[in-house]
């Protein structure tokens, strides 16, 4: 056929309608190409949405970590009070939960990014009154709070 088109041959080759239709189906299938293009477009959109979600999650984790670092809980200024119902146990739970939240956020971020975790500087001001550290009731309540908290986590 190409020789005839170039004008080098007077009698063209005969090509059957079946051969022409097969060629058109195989090489000129617009619908097949359109479906491939559509699927590639949808795949890219879904991938972009998933990437944006992970980036959003990482931003949220960064906010949790940053807020945890900024918080300076002056727990020592809070004393057990029967009027408000605040106990030594409550104070210890707040201390532990604050630290645990930041540590978990850093761990989840590390699991997602697979990089070296940032050193965690919690900046919590938990300076305990030396007199409290000598009080057996306070130490027992502190230990009990820690035991209860860790037991509830497992």
Secondary structure, DSSP 4 states (H G I P E B T S, - for coil): -HHHHTTS-SSPPP--HHHHHHHHHHH--HHHHHHHHHHHHHHHHHHHHHHHHHHHHHHHHHHHHHHHHH---BGGG---BTTTTB-HHHHHHHHHHHHHHHHHHHHHHHHHH-SPPPPP----B-PPPHHHHH-HHHHHHHHHHHHHHHHHH-
